[in-house]
Amino acid sequence: MRIRKCLKCGRYTLKEFCPNCGEKTIIPKPPKFSPEDRYGKYRRMLKKSLKNKN
């Protein structure tokens, strides 16, 4: 079994349909790793700026 996520409410479950709202769930996958990540610099800058706001 794999953990699944409801796109509507964001809840994680092991079921095909969300027990909270009844929507179909998906299997969340992380993005593929690439050593030539063109947007990594911008993601890190965004993460740093969001960290500084809190």
C-alpha positions in Angstrom: 0.0 0.0 0.0 1.1 3.6 -0.6 0.0 6.7 1.1 -2.4 8.9 -0.9 -3.3 12.5 -0.7 -6.6 14.3 -1.4 -6.2 17.3 -3.7 -9.3 19.0 -2.4 -8.7 19.0 1.4 -5.0 18.0 1.5 -5.6 15.1 3.9 -3.3 12.0 3.6 -4.9 8.5 3.7 -4.4 5.0 2.5 -7.8 4.8 0.8 -8.7 5.5 -2.8 -11.3 8.1 -1.8 -10.9 10.7 0.9 -12.8 9.8 4.1 -13.1 13.5 4.9 -14.6 14.9 1.7 -15.2 11.9 -0.6 -12.9 13.1 -3.4 -10.6 10.7 -5.3 -7.0 10.7 -3.9 -3.7 10.6 -5.8 -0.3 9.1 -5.0 2.0 12.2 -4.4 5.4 11.8 -6.0 8.3 14.1 -5.5 9.8 15.7 -8.6 12.7 13.8 -10.3 16.1 14.7 -9.2 18.4 16.3 -11.7 21.9 17.6 -11.1 21.2 20.2 -13.8 18.3 21.8 -11.9 17.6 25.0 -13.7 15.2 26.4 -11.1 16.9 25.2 -7.9 18.4 28.6 -7.3 15.0 30.3 -7.4 13.4 27.6 -5.1 16.1 28.1 -2.5 15.7 31.9 -2.7 11.9 31.6 -2.2 12.3 29.2 0.7 14.8 31.5 2.3 12.6 34.6 1.9 9.6 32.7 3.3 11.7 31.6 6.3 12.7 35.2 7.0 9.1 36.4 7.0 8.1 34.1 9.9 
